[in-house]
Each structure stands twice: as structure tokens, then as C-alpha cells.
């Protein structure tokens, strides 16, 4: 048996589901129930009373009798044709019986009635009740299909659960009452500034009515009055919401502020008088904000509920059209009398019978009632379909809340979440307003602002700090109203990351953070007090700025004399250098700047960089696919040792590189380089040791590559190379050669000349064999990656590679592995990467040697990949994101 506690969730779910049923859905449910009752009544009558009664017709007088019967039935008796009076009756009391003798017994009547029931009655008279019952069941199932479909029911149940939590949360009533009070205060202020209206106008009652309409709605089954928030004490306005901003500045918490044009009796106190939530309610409200945010991102990604509901409505409309199309003609076939011609004359002696259908009249009335209900059902479906097609149900905007200053930032919704709110508005629009509290960034900011002082203590901040691989103490704060005062007590903190903090301010207390060396500002316009600027000028060495507009760059950044690294990420205008607000020579104070990283969309090298050209040693530009047209400014940066130009749409090597005689690393990855003929001009760059040209469109490597005698790393991965010139193998200092993802079919035997080679990556090519000279010449090889090729065998001599510690042979055509792999001592413990079945082809003692490591399964495909630039590997503990916002995405 079921307990009441087990049945309670089912009843609760049914009560919640009705919130998403508009009036026409409820009306259609009642109509379907009536149609179902009509069909059940017809089935019951047919099963219990349905039969036909038949009498035979004389074969000789069948026609005449039929004619006389019809004539007598159509002609009414005249007054003259009265029955004979008793005195006219013959005195013969034993006269013969009148009528026609049939010579049939009772069993023959029963038999012929059953035969004629199946032969004389049409199909509609026999099967209409069952068809109507089946049709009603289909309409019942299709009426709530969108609520029970697997892909939609989970979202709907989640939405209803979130809605119930939003209605029960004390923060909902507090936020709505605060918004209503803010609107009331602003309207009163406008009334005082405007001429006083005539006495007939009653603006205060209007305001009162609007306020009650916002915070009412307790009749809904989801709404419960919270005892934690009393309606007797109304919250006073927050200074942040008076200015329609999402955060509150620290200066706004001051003495009472009088309006200039108001009377002395009316004032607004800046300190908030709201009823603060306790710790548990605040935690639940913050968790509910996060839950709503995740549910919104999940629901707005698709419109499954909308499409299922539209398909359900179209299906019901087609069902009604189909049922009406073949049911209306059946009305004329429901007749009371039927003529039966059974082929049983040998048994009963008659060929024609006159039959009557007992339930024909009742079935005809039930059919008319069924069609009437079906017609109303079809009209409602037509109305639903027109409402869907003529309304923008995949877009939802809180128009009623735009007038509230505190809730103007409620975002517009789309897809499934917008459709659910449209359906919810048909039941009660106040429920959507309560949900909007947890969609408003201002509301979330106010909640975080109230819990800031209580939650972000020194112990909490120390617990949130982490230590990276370099031993630096790091702390990241996201979406806070302002910096917690306890932050400045962390004297051991070295790296501080601030994100989406609109009112971040460094006060004189920052001098207590004696270990602070690096600050990250992600979309955070931080202000610095004059007393704190001197400390930052002397101590800050690394600064990361992520912004949307150049105007968000703080002006105090240009005065950081001890800054060594500056990272700028955002839209940068090329018309005025780094930005229009940066005048010429504004970088002169950054005389110790050595590293500059720019992530933006530049069209030329900013002219302001010339001022730091004497100290700059590394320049990185990630241009996000925008073509860098003017590179002549590089000629003045003669002290550069590292230059990185990625996503700059470069088609040739820049000529400005000729002036960079101290250059050691040149990275031109992710461009459109097609030819490398300019390599000859780089011959005088004698210090160049690292050249990265991966992810370009290079078709051929010219022989002029041989002039780069000092190269130690050459990366040409993911290009279109089909062959390698012999001059490549004259680079005797080359230690790392990365050629993955090309079209190479042959590895030249000249590879043996690269005796200092420690890493060779030829994965993702078309190699069919490896030259034996590779194993006899490149004895210093430590990493060999030839995965995803067409190798059929390995040449002998691999045992000579005593330094080999990573060998990747996956996704080739190998049938067996040489046993001499056991001689490569560096491969034991997971250095060999092959398929499981290929590994088992080795002798058992070789397998035991290669797997002799505390970590088992090192030979399988799931093991860690070689530490190569072409195939970088990051363990789960090394996963990181540049911002918490990116981690959420």
C-alpha cells in the first residue's frame, strides 16, 4: 500500500503543473472529459442493450406489402376511417385471427436477428461508440503530452521547483518591496518638482495600487507568506538603486541627504533600514541565484518545449479535422429501419426481413453531442494555434518591471524559458515578477552587498587563497560590490585577481600587503587613493587588464614606475595608438617595462610603444584575426629578444624583422603565410634560436632555411608541406623539429646529420617507413612521435636510442613490435604509446620491463601524452582559466 507521504509529491506535482495551463487548456481538458463520458455512455448502452428486431416479409407479397406499408405509414387516417363500433362487429365470436402467419419459432427469430445485426446494420451503427472512445483517449493523451515528454518534463519540473523556491524566499518579498518603495520615492520627488496638480488627481493611490500589485499574488499555490520578513517595517531606499546602478559606492553611506527642492519635512536617509536576512536565508538566496543562472543558460540554448507544444497543437488540430471529416457523413447512416436479405432461406423459409435498430435514436443524439463538443474543442485548438503563431513566444521581456528603477536591468529571455514565462503569465503574471528578482543583476548585487561584511572575513579570504606551482599565493574575487576590508590584511598575498567588481578601490590599507607583486583586473575599473598610489608604484611588477573599451583603462596604470609586465586585453583602436585616451609619450614613466602583451584588434603597431622600446625585450600581439597592416614600428624596437605575432593575417614575413638583430624567438603561428622565401633575409639574425611557424599555409620549405645556423627549435606543424629540402638537415644545432600535421610521405635519410636532435614530431603525416639512419645518427633523441601515419614496420636499430623516453606509435599499420624495444631503458614505466593489442605482441619479459612502474596501464592509449609543443598535455590539476567568467562558460 502507498503511504500519504509517497502520494504527496504526486499531488504536489499536479498542483504545480496547472500553473503552466492557460484557460483554453483547462477548458479543453473539460471538453475531452465530456467527450470521454459520452463515448463511455455509448459503449455501455451498446454492450447492454444493442440489438435488432426482425420480422419476415412474404416473398409473394413482399413488394405489395412494402408499398402498402409505406402508403399507410405516410397517409394519416381520415376521420371517416374510424374503427368499427362494437355493435358493428359480427356476432360470430369464433371468427378467424387476423394478420399474417410466419411459421417461425422463437429460436429462428433470435438466429435471424443476429445474422441481420451483422449484415444489415452499417459499420457506424456497430462501432461508433468504440471509435469515439478511442478518439477521446487519443485526445486525452495528446492534451498533456508536452508536460510528460521526456525531453520537456525535466525542464518543466525544474522550472516549477525553481519558481516555488523563488516565491518562498524571503529575499523575493524584500527585493520587490524595496523596488516599489524606490518607485514611490521617485514619483514623490517628481511631484514636488512639478506644479501641483488639481485636487481631483490622485497620484498617491495609483502608486499604492502599483506597489500592491507588485508584491501581491499570495493566492497562487506556489506562494507562501514568509515569517522572516515583516511587512510592518518597510525597507528604505538603497543609494545604489536611486542612481539605477548595479553597485553601491562607499561614499554613498553617509549622513541623511536632503533634496534641494523638497520641503524640510521630507528627507531620505541613505543608510539602509532593510531587514537583513539571516545567514541561512542569505545562503539559500545566493544558491537560488546560481541555480536560476544555470537553468537560464540551459533553457535558452534550445526551444524544445516550444516546438513540442506547437507540434502537439497542430496534431490535435489535424485530429479534430480528421474526426469531423468522416464522422459527419455517419449521421445519415444511423437509420431506425433496415431491410435484411440473409442467405439463410433454407433455414427460415424467408428471403427478406424488415428489421429495426433499437439504439439508433440514442446513438444519433450521442453522436450529435460528441460532434458539438468536438467542434468546441477544435475552435479552442484554432485559437491556440493562432496565439502561438501571432505571438513572439520565444522572446520575453519584463515590460511591467521596466518602470521600476531597481529592476530595469532584468534581461530579456528567449527560447524555452521565454515560452514558459508566457504560459505562466496566462495563469498569474505576478509569478513571473517574483522570478525576475532572481534574474536581476542588481538584485544579486544587493544581496551580495548585504552579506559582504558578514561573509568575507579574514579567515574566509585566507581559506580561498591558493598556492600555484611557483609557490605564489593567489586570491581571486569575483562579482563583489566592493573590496572587502579584510583583504588588505593579507600580508602574504602575492597575486590578486579581481573580476567584475565595479567599485574596487585601493585605499591606504593596501600598504599592509607587503608581498603583493601582481594584480589582474578583469572588467574591473579600479580606483586608487593618492595614499595608496605610491605603494603600488614601488611594489607592483605585473599587471593584467581585461576591458571592453579603452576608457576603462585606469589612468594610474601609466604611473607605475616599477612595472615589468603589462598585459592588455580588449578592443584597441589603431587611430590613436593603444587608445584615444593615451596621448603621445604617456608610457614614458614605464621605464622598467620589459614584457608587453596585447590582445586586441590592431591595424598597426601603436606609436606609444616607441617610448618603451629601449627597455622592452618581449612583445606579444594576439590580433584576433584582424590584419596587421603596418609593421614598420618594429624597426625601432632593436632590443627585442622575443616577438610573437599571432592571428595577424600575415601573408609574408615582415621586412621589419631585419632590424631586430637581438631576436632569439620568433613566433608567427596562426597566420596566412604561404611562402617562406624571405627566410634568406633573416641570415644576419645570428641569435635566432626558436622559429615557430605552425598553423599557416606554407606549401614548401625553401632551401634558404639552411642560413639559419643557430636554430634550435623549428616548428612547422599543421601546414601543407609535401617534402623537406636537404638544406634543413644542415642545421646542426637543431634540437627540436616539429612537423606534425603535414603531407610528408618520406623522411629523408639526411636526418642522421641532426645528431643533437632530442625531439622529433612527424605525427599526422603519410610516412610509410622510417629510415634506419634515424636510429643510428640521432642518438640524443628523447621524444619520437610518429603517430597517425601509415607505418607498416619499424626498422632495426631502435635499441641504439638509449635516451629515448617517449615513443608514440598509435594509429599506424603496424602488425608487431620489435623485441629490441626492451633495450630502451627510458621507455619503461609508460614511455611507449601503442594500442593494447599491439603491445601484447611483444614477448612477456619485454612487456614486464616496459610496465615496471608504480602506475599501471602506462602503455594504453589513455596514458599521458609526451610533453611536446605539438601535443601539449595538461593534467586535471593544471587546468586553469584566465577568469572565472570563462570557467563558467
N, C-alpha and C positions, 0 to 999 in steps of 0.2 A: 504493500500500500504506500501511497505518497503522503508525506508529511506536509503540513502547511508551509513550512519553511522552504520546501522544494518547489511548491507551486507558486510561491510569492514572486520569484523572478519572472516567471512566465506572465503572470498578471501585470507585473510592472512593465514588462516589455510591450505588452499590448496597449497599456495606457500611454506609453511614450510614443508608440508608432502613430497614434491618431493625431499627434502634433503635425505630422507631415501630410495629412489627408485634408485637402480643401473641401469646401462644401459640396462640390459636384462629385467628388469621390465618395463621400458619405451617402449622398443621395443615390448614386449608382449602386452602392452596396445594398441599400434597402430595396432597390428595384430588382436586383439579382435575387435577393431572398424571396421576394414576392413571386418572381418567375419560377424559382425553385419550388416554392409551395404549390403553385399552380400545376406544375408538371408532376409533382408527387401526388396531388389530388387526382389528377387524370390517370396516373398509373394505378392508384389504389382502386378507383372505380372500374377501370378496365380489367384488373385482375379479379375483382369480386363480382361484377355484375355484367360484364360484357358478354353478349350473346346475340344470336339472330333467331327469329321465329319464322318458319316457312310453312306454306300450305301449297298443295299441288294444284295445277291447272289441268282441266280435261284436254287431252290432245285434240279432240274433235272440235271442241268449242272454245279452245283457248283464245283464238282471235276475237270471236264474238263476245266472249265473256270479258276479255280485256277492254274491248270497245265499249261494252255496256257498262263496265265498271267505271271506266273513266268518264263516260257520259253522266252516269248517275252521281259521280263524285263532283262533277263540275256544275251540274244544274241543281239549283236549290228546289226543294219541294214546294209546290204551289199550294195555295190554300184549299184548292178543290181536291187535291190528292190527300185527303185525310184518311186515316185508318178507319177501317170499318168499325162500326159500333158493335157492341156485344150483341145487340139484338139482330144485327145483320148476319151474324155467324150462323153457319149451318147447324141445325140441331144435331147433326151426326157427331157425337163425341169421340168416335174412334176413327177419325179421318187420318190419312197417311201423313207422316212427318215431312215438313217442307225443308228444302236445301239440297246439297249435292253430296252424295256418299263418296268417300275417298277410298275406302277399303284399305286404310293404313293403320298399323298398330303403333303404340307409343314408341317402341324401340326404333321403328322406321322413321318417325318424326325426329327423334334425337339424332339418329345417324345422318339424316339428310340436312339437319341444321348445322352439324359440324362440318359437313362437306361444303355446304354453301357459305359458311363463315370464311373458309379459306379461298373459295373460288369466286364468289360474288362480291365480297367486300374489297374495296381498293386498299392499297398499302397504307395510305394516310389514316384510314379509319382504324387500322390494326396497330400501327407502330408510331402514331403521332405522340402519345404520351412518353414513350421511351426516348424518342428523338428530342423532345423538349427537355426531358430530364438530362440527357447527355449534353445538350447545348448549354443548359443552365450551369452544369458543373464546369464546363469549359470557361464560361464567363466568370464564374466564381474564382477559378484558379488564375485566370488572366488579370483579374481585378487587382490583386495584390502581389503580382509576380515580381515587380521591381523592389518590393520590400524583402523578398526572400531569395532573390537570385544570389548565388554565392559571391559574385564579384561586386555586388552592391550592398548586400546585407551587412557585411563587415563595416563598410564606411558609414552606413546609416546608424548602426548600433553605436559605433564610436562617436559619431556626431551627437546622438541623443545623450550619451553618457557625459560628453563634454558640456553640452548645454545644461544638463542637470547640475553639474558642478558649478558652472558659471552662475546659475540662478541662486544656488545655495551659498555661494561665497560671500562673506561679509564685505569683501572689497568691492563687490559689484554695487551694492547699495551706497557705500561711501563715495565711490567714484561718480555715480550718477547724481547723487545729491550735491556733490561738490560742483559738478558741471552745471547743474540747474541754478545753484546759488551764484556762480560766476556770471551766468547769463542775466540773472536778476540784478546783480550789481551793475553790470554794464548798461542795462536798459535804464536803470535809475539815473546813472551818470549822464546818459544821453538826454533823459527828460529834463535834468537840471540845466543842461547846456542849451537845449532848445526852448523856444517860447512855450509857456504853459498852455496846454490845450484847454478847450472848453470843459466845463464840469461834466458834460454828458459823456465824454470819453472816459473809459475805464480801463486804462492800461494795466494797473496792478492786478485786477482779476485775471487778465489774459496771461500775465506772467505766472500767476499762481496755477492757472489751469495747465499751462505747458509743463510746469515743474511736476505737477501731479501725474501728468501723462507719461513723463519720462521714468519716474521711479515707482510706478504702479505696476499692475499686472500680476498681482498675487493670486488671481483666480486660476492661473494656469496650473496644471498638475505637476509641473516641474518646479514651481516657485514655492519656497518655504521662507517664512519670516525668520530672520536671524536675530537671536537674542544678544549677540555680541555687539551689535551696532544699534544704538538707541536713536530713535527719531526725534527725541526731545531736544537733543543738542545737535545743532546743525554745524557742519564744518565751515570754517571761514575760508576765504579765497586764498589760494597759493600764489605767490608773486610770479611764479613761472607761467601759470596759466593766464594771468592777466595780460601778459605780453604774447600769449599764444606760442610760447617756446616750449621745447621738449625738456628742458632742464632748468634748474634754478641756480642763479649765481649766488655766491656767498655774500655779496654786498646787499642783496635784497632782504636779508634777515636783519632788519634794523628797527628803529622806533616807529610808532604809528605815523603813517603818511597821510596828509590831508590833501584833498583835491583842491586845486586853486580856485575853482569857480563854485565850489559847493558851500553849503551853509556850515557853520561851526558844529552844528549838532550831528552831522553825518560825516563819518570817517571810516576808513578801512584799516584794520590792523594787519600789518604784514606778518607777524608771527602766526603760524598756523594753529588753529584750535580744533583740528580734526581729531577724532577719536582714533588713536593709534591702535593698530592691530597687535594682538599678542604674537609671540614667536611662532606658534603652530599655525595660526591663520596666515601669517605672512609667508611662511614656507609653502603652505598649500597654494597660496595665490601665485607665488613665483613658479611653482611647479606647473600650475594650470596655464600660465603664460607660455611656458616652454611646450606644454602639450598642445596648446592651440596652434603655436607656431609650426610644430612638426605636422600636425593634422592639416593645416592650411597648405603647406608645401606639398603634402601627399595628394590632397584632393584637387588642387589647382593644376596638377600635372596632366589630368585627363578629364574627360566628360562621360564616364561610363554610365553613371546614374541617369544623366540627361538622355543619353542615347537609348538606354533600356526603357525608360519611361515613354519616350517618343515611339519606340517600336511597339511597346505594349498598347499604346493608344491607337496606333494605326492598325494593329492586329484586331483589337476589339471593334474598330470601325468596319474592317473588312468582314469580320464575323457577323456583325449585325446586318450588313448589306447582303451577305450570302444567305442568311437565315430568312430575311424578309423576301428575297427574290424567289425562293422556292416554297415558302410557306403560304403566301397569299393565294396562289392558284389552288391550294388544297381546300380552301373554303368551299368552292363549288362542288368538290367531290364528296363532301360529307353529306350524304343523302339518307333519308329515312327508309325509303323502299328500294329494293333491289330485285332484279329478275335473275334467277339462277337456272342454269342449264347443266345439271350434273350428268355425267356419263354413267349413271347407275340405274338405267331404266329396267334392267333385268331384275334388280333387287326390289325396287319400289313400284315399278309399273308406270311411272310418270316421267316425262322428259323435261318439263318446265315447272318451276316453283316460284311463287311470289313470296319474297322474304322482307322482313323489317328489321332494322338495326336498332336495338333498344337504347344505346348510348349516343346515338348520332346527334341529338339535340344538345345534350350536355357537352359533348366534345366540341361542338361548334361554338358554344358560348365560351368554353375554356380557351379555345384557340383564339377567339377574338380578344379575350382578356390578355392572353400571352402576347399577342401582336401589339396590343396597346402599350403594355409595359416595355416591350422591346423597342417600340418607336421612341418612347421617352428616353430609354437607355441610349439609343442611337443619337438623339438630339444632344444629350449631355456629352457624348463622346465627340460629336462635331464641335461643340463649344470648347471642349478641352483641347482638341487639335488646333482650332483657330487661336486659342490663347497661347499655345506653345509656339506656333509659327509667327504670330504677330508681336510677341514679347521677346525681349532680349534676355532670355533666362540664363544665358551663360555669362552674363555680366551683372554685377550687383553693386550698387552704390548706396551708401547710407545718407540719402538726401535729407532725411529728417534730423540728422545729427550735425549737419554742416553749420547750422546756426549756433551750435554750442561751441564756444571758443576752446574749451578744454578737449573737445573730441573732434576737432576739424581734421585731424591727421589720420582718421580711420581710413585705411586704404580700401580701394575698390577691389572687389573679389571677382573671380571668374571660374568657369568650368563647374565642377560638381559642387563645390562649396557655395557658389553663387546660386545654383539651382536649388540646393537645399534651403537656403535662406528665402528664396522666392516662395517655396512651398510653405515655409514656416510663417511667412507674412500673411498667408491666406488664413492661418489659424489665429495668430496673435502677433502683431508687429512689435510688441514690447519685448518679446523674447529675443528678437534679433538685436534690439538695443542693449540688452544685457550681455549678449555675446560680444557686442562691439567693444565693451570695456576691455576685453582681453585681446582685442585686435589692435588697440590703440597704442602706439609707441609712447605717447605722452602719459597714458595711464601706467604703463610699465615703468617708465622713468620715475614717476611719482612714488610708485611702490618701492622701487629700489632706493630712492632718496630717503624714504622713511626708515628703511632698515639699514641704511649705510652706517650710521653711528653705532648701532647696536650690533651689527654683524661683523664689520671689518675692523676688528681689533688687532692688536699687535700679534697675538698668538695665532690668529687666523691667517694673517699675512705671512707669518713665518712658515706655517704649515703649507701654504700654497707655493712657497718658493721651491725651486728645484735646482739641481746642480747638473750642468751639462758634462760632456765628455772631457772638456778642457778644464774642469774644476771651477767654472764660473757660476756664481749664484744668480739665478734668473727669477723674475717675477713678471707675470702678465695679468693685467687688469683690463676687463672688457665691459663696455657699456655701463659705466658708473656715472652718476650725476656729476661727481667731482672727485678729487683725490682724497682718500681717507687720511685724516691727520696722523694715524698710526703708521702710515707709510714712511714718514720721514724719520722714524726711529730705527729703521733697518740699516744699521751702520755697515753690515757685511754685504749688502746687496751690490752687485756689480753691473747687472744688465736689467733694465726696466723697460717693459713693453706696455704701452698704453694704446688702447683701441676704442674708438667711438666714445670718447669722453669729451663732451663738448665744453665743459667748464673746468678743464685741467689747469691748475695754477701752481707754479713752484714758488713757494714762499721762502723766507729766510731760514726756515727749519730744514731746508734741503742741505744746509751745511753739515748737518749731522750724518749725512750719508757719505761718509768719507771714502768708501770703496767704489762709489758709482763712477763708471767709466763709459757706459754705453746706454743710449736711450733710443727706443723705437716708438714712433708716433704714427699710428695708422688712422688716418682720417680724424685726427685729433689736433685741434688748434690750441696749443698750449700757450699760456701766458706766463711770464717770468717777472717777478718783482725785482726792482733795482737792487735790493739787498741780496737776492739770490743769483743775479746775473754774473757777478764777479766769481762766485764759486764755480759756476758752470764754465766760464771762460778758462779757468785754470785746470779743471779736472776732466771735463768731458773730452773724450777722444774719438768716439764712434757715434754717428747719428744717422738713423734711418727715418726717412719721411715718406709717407704714402698719402697722397692727396688727390683731389678731383680737379681743382682749379689752382692756378698758380698763386692766387690771392690767399690761399690757405697756408702758404709757407710763412712761418713766423719771422718777423724782422730780426729778432735776436739771434737767429741762426748765423747771420753774416758777421757776427762779432765774436764767434768762438775761436779764439786765437790758438788754442791747443788742439783743435780738431784735426785728426789724422785721416778719418774715413767719413765720407758723406755719400749716402745712398738716397737718390731722389726717384720716386715712382709716381707717375701721374701724367696728365696731359700737359705737355710743354710746348709753348709757342716758339716758333723759329724766327718770328719777326723781330722780337725784342730780346734775343738771346735766350737764356733759360726761361725768362718770363718778362712780361712787360713791366712788372713792378721792380725788376732788378736792373738798376742803371749800370752804365759802364764803370768798371772799377770797383764794384761793390764786393768783389771777392778778395780784395787785396788784404784784408785782415786775416784771411785764412792762409797764412803764410806757411803753416806746417802741414797743409793738406797733401797727402800722398796718394790716396785712393779716392776716385770719383766714379760712382756707378749711377747711370741714368737709365731709367726705364720709361720711355715716352715715345712720342711720335715727332722726331726731329726731321727737318729737311736740310739742315746744315749744322756744322759744329758751332755751338754758341760762342760768340766773341768774348763773353766774360771769362771763358776758361783760359784765355791767354794770360790773365793776371796771375794764375797759379801754375803756369806752365813750368816755372823754374823748380817747383817742388813736387809736381805730380809725376809719379812713377807708374801708376796703373790707371788706365781709363777703360771703362766698360760701358757700352751703349747697346741696350736692347730696344730696338726701334719698333717692335710690334707690327712688322710688315710694311711700314712706311718707308718709301725710298729715300735714302740719304743722298742728296744731290751734290752738296758742296762739302768737300773734304780737305780743302786747301789749308784749313786751320790747323791740321795735324802737323804741318811743317814746322810750326813754332814750338811744338812740344818735343824738343830734342832729347829730353831726359827720360822719356817713356821707356820702360822696360817690358811692360805688358800692355797689349792692345787687344780689346775684344769688341768686334762689331758684328752683332747677330741680328737677324731679321731686318736687315737694312736694304734688301733687294739689290745688292751689288751684283753687277754682271761681269766686272773685270777687277783685277787687283788695283787698288788705288795707287796713283803715281806719287801721292804724298808720303808713301811709306819709305821713299828713298832717303828722306831726311832723318829718319829715326834710326840713327846708327847704333844706339844702345839697346835696341829692341831685342828681347830674348824670347818672348812668347807672342805669337800672332794667331788669333782665333777669329776665323771668318766663317763660322758654321751657320747653317740655316740662311743661306743667301741663294742667289741665282747664278753663280759662277759657272760658265760653260767652257771657258778656255783658261789655261794657265801659262800662256806664252810670256807673260810679264815676269815669270819666275827668274829669268835671266837678269832682270834689273835689280833683283834682291841679292846679287852676288856679294856686294860690299857690306851686307848686314852680317858681319862675321860672328856676331854674338847670338844670332838667331839659333835657338836650340829646340824650339817647340813650334810646330806648324799644324794647325787644326783647320781642315777644310771639309769636314763632314757635312752631310745633308745639303749638297749642292747638286749641280747637273753637269759635272765635269765628264767629258766624253773620252779624253785621252790625257795621259800624263806625259808632258814633253821631256825630251832628253835634257833640257836645261835644268832639270831638277838636280842634276849632279853638281851644280855650282854651290849648292847649299851644304858645304862640307861640315858645318858644325851641327847639323840637325841630329837630335837625339830622339825626338818623337815626331812621327808623321802620321796624321790621321786623315784618311781619305774615305772613310766609311760612308755607305749609302750614297754613292754616286753611280755613274754609268761606265765605269772603266771596263774594257774588254781585254786589255793586255798591259804589261808592265815593261817600260824601257830598260835596257841594260844599265843605263846611267844611274838608275835608282840604287843598284847594288854596289855602287862606288861610294855610297855614304857610309864610310866605315865606322863612324861614331853612332850610328843609329842603334838605339836600344829598344824602341817600341815602334812596331809597324802595324797599323790598324787599317785593314782594307775590307772590312765586313760589308755585306750588302751591295756587292758589285756584280759584274757579269764575267768574272775571270774564269777561264777554263783550264789554264795551265799555270803552274807555279814554276818559274824558270829555275834551272839548276844553279844559276849565279847567286841564288840565295845563300849559298855556302860562304860567300865573301863577308857576310854580315856576322862576324864572329862575336861581336858584343851584344847581339840581339838577345833580349830577355823576355819579350812578349811579342807574339805573332798571332794576329787575328785575321783569319780568312773565312770566317763563318758566313753563311748566306751567299755563297758563290756557286760555281758549277764545276768544281775540281773533281776529276775522276781518279787522280792518283797524286801521291806526294813523292817528290824526288828523294832518293836515298841520301843525296848530298846534304839535305836539310839536317839529318841526324848526325852526319859526320863533321859538318862545318860549324853549325850553331850550337856549340857545346854549352853556352851560358843560358840557353833557353829555359825559362821557368814557367811560362804560360803559353800553351798552344791551343788555339780554338779553331777547329775546322768543322764545327757542327753545321748541319743543314747544307751539305754538299752531296756529291754522288760518288764518294769513295767506295771502292769495292774491296780494297785490302790495304794493309799498312806495310810499307817496305821494312826490310830487316835493318837492324842497327839502331833501333829506338832505345836500346839499353845504354847507348853511349850518352844519352841525355841524363846525366846524374843529377842535375839541378832541377829537373822538371818536377813541378809540384801541382800543376793543373793541366789536365788533358781532356778536352771536350770533343767527343766523337759522336754525339747524338744526331739522329735523323740523317743517317747515311745508308749506304747499301752494303755494309759490312756483314759478312756471314760468320766470321770468327775473329778472335783477337789473338795476337801473338803472345806466347807464354813469356817472352822476354820482358813483358811489362813488369814482371815481378822484380826485375833488376833495377827499376827506377824507384829508389828508396823514397823519394819525395812524394810519390803518389799514394802511399799508404795513408789510410785514415780519411778517405773521401776525395782524393785528388783526381780520380778517374770518373768521368761523367759519361755513362753509356746507358742503354736500355737494360732492363733486368735480364731479359732472355739472352742478350749478347754477353753480359757479364758471366752468366752461368756456363758459357762455352770455354772459359778459362779452366785450367787444372785447379783442383781443390786447394793445393798448397799456395797457389798464386792468389786465389780468392781470399784465403785466410790472411795472407800477408797484406793485401790491399784493404781489407776491412778491419785490420787490427787497430782499433781506435775506440776510446770510450763511448763515442757516439756511433750507434749502429745505423745501417742503411745509408752509408755515405755514398754508395755507388749508384743509388737510384736517381731518378730524374728529379725528385723533389728536393735534392740536396742543394746547398748553397752554390751559387754560380761563381765563377772566377772573378777576382777583383780586377776587372778590365773596364776601360772607358767605354768600350762599345756595348758592354752588357753590365751596367752598374748594378750592384746588389745592395739593398738596404734591409737590415734586419728589422723586425717589428719594433724593437726598442729605439731604432734610429729614425723612425717616421716622424716627421715634423712638418709644420705648415708655417708659412710666413705670417699668418694672422689667424685668430680664432674664427673670423668670419669665413675664411677659406676652408677651415676644417669643418664648419657646419655645412657648407655647400658640398 
